[in-house]
Amino acid sequence: MLVKVNEDNTVTEYTLSMLRKDNPNVSFPKNISIETLAEYGVYEVNIIPIDNSFDSTTKKAVRTPIELIDGVWTLGYEIVDLTTAEIQEDRNVKLTASISMAQCRTQLSREGLLSNVQSFVDNSNNEELQIAWEYATRLKRDNILFTQVATMLNKTEEQIDDMYISAMSIKID
């Protein structure tokens, strides 16, 4: 990444293509040296990597302005809290995605509920529920299985949503 220092000492993100376009009468070599770039007020930017150890369900990395630190143009990131609207949007997006039956059953197993759900499905007279449990390869949150199981387990919709979202993170090889 490059920046150009403007006459008013502000910086603009810049590219080699822009440098060539802004200087049509100059024949630049294929690989332009740092010294040559500096002659045109163009400098490389040191990008500080994002520390991804934060909880991405409640926080996000936000790019900070490019600034001169110890003589080096630097781009960094700061970790900030997600807004309530961003958290809800992320949750809504996750709830529209599908999960595999392996993820679903693994999550139920982790919660100690798999045998209860299996018995419930086996003993139900609901063919659609039995078909979904036995033959579906992927499920969406609005599948009949979740409605029926929520009632049987006496779970709220939000609790089922949380289980569904947790199931999404299970990696099945």
N, C-alpha and C positions, 0 to 999 in steps of 0.2 A: 504494500500500500504506500502511496505517495501523497504528499501534501504540497501545495504551493502557498508560499507566504505572500500575501497581497500587500500592496503599498500601505494600507492602513493597519498592517500587522495582524490581520485576521488570516485564518488558514482555510483553504478549500481542498477537499479531496481531489486528487489529480491523477492522471494516467499518462503513460508515455505517448499514447495516441493524441491526447490533448496537447502535450508539449510539442509534438510534431505539427499539429494543426495550427497552434498559436505562433509557430516559427517556420512558416513555409519556405523561407529562403535559406534555412540552415539544413545541412546534410548531416544528420546525426548517425553515428555508427549503430549497428544492430544492438550491441550491448553498451549502454550509456553508463559511464562511470559516475560514482557518487560526486566527484569533484565537478564534473560537467553539469550534473543536475543542479548542484548548489549555485553555479554561475547563473542559472535561470530562476533561482529562488525556489527550487523544487528539492524536497528532502524525503528520505525514507522514513516510515513510521514504525516504531517498535510497538508491536501489539502484545499487550499483557494477556496471557491466556485466562479464560474464565475458570474459576475454581468451582467445579461442579459438585461440590460436597453439600450444597444447600438442598433443602426440601422443595422440589419443583412443584409440589401441590399447593404451596403457600407463598413461594418466593420466585423471583425471576431475576435474570441478569439484564441490566440496562447499560447500554453503551454510554460512556462518559465522553465529554468533548475532548478532542485532540488537544494536547497541551505540551509545552516545552518543559521537560523535567531534566535538570542537570545537563542541558545542552542537547537533549535527544527528544524529537517529537514522539509523543507517546499516546497510545489509545488504550484505555482501560475500561473496566466494567465495574459496576457496583451492584450489589445484591439488595433488592428492595422487596417489600411485601407486595403480593398481588392484591388488587382491590377485590372487594366482595363480588363485584360484577365479573371480574376475570376468573375468579374461583368458580362461580356458578356456570360461566360459559364453558370452562374446561370440563366441569362435571357433566354438563349437558352433552358436550361432544362425545365424551366417553360413553355415555349412556345410549348413544345412537350406534355405536360400533357393535360388532358381534364378538362372541367368545366361542371357543370350541367346547364340545361336550367334555373333553378331557380337562379343560380349565375349570368348567363348572363343577364336575365331580370332585376334582382335587380340592377346590375351595370348600365344598361341602364336607369333604373328609377332614380338612384342616380345622373346620369349625365343629367337628364331631357330629355332623348331621347327615352324613351320607346314608347310613343304614336306615334312619328314620324316613328319609325321602324315598329311598328305594322301596321300603315297605308300603309307604303311602301310595306311590305310583302303582305298585303291583296289585294292591287291594282296591284301587279306585275302579269305578265303572266308567271312567271317562276315557274313551278310545283316543281322542286327540292328545290327551295328556300322556297316555302310554306310548303312542306313536312318537311324540316329541322326545320322550325320555329314551326310548329304545333306538330310534333311527336317525334322529337329527345329528348332523355333524357340527353345525354351528347354531348358536342361538342369539337372538336379539333380546334386549331387556323386556320388550313388550310380548314375548312369547307366553302362551298360556301356562307353561310350566312355572314361571315365576309368580304369577298371580295365585295359582293353586297352592304352591309351596309356601308362599308368604302367609296365606290363611292358615294352613296346616301347622306351621311353625310359630304362629302368633307373632310374626315379625311385621314391623311397620314397612311402608314403601321405602322410607329412607334407609332402614337397615338392610333391606334387600338390595337397594342401589349400592350401598357400601360394599356388600359382599360381591356384587357383580363387578364393581370397579376393582376390587382386590383380585378377583379371578383374572382380570385382564392382564395383570402383571405377572402371572404365573407362566414360566417358560417351560413348554413341553417339547422335548426333542423327539 
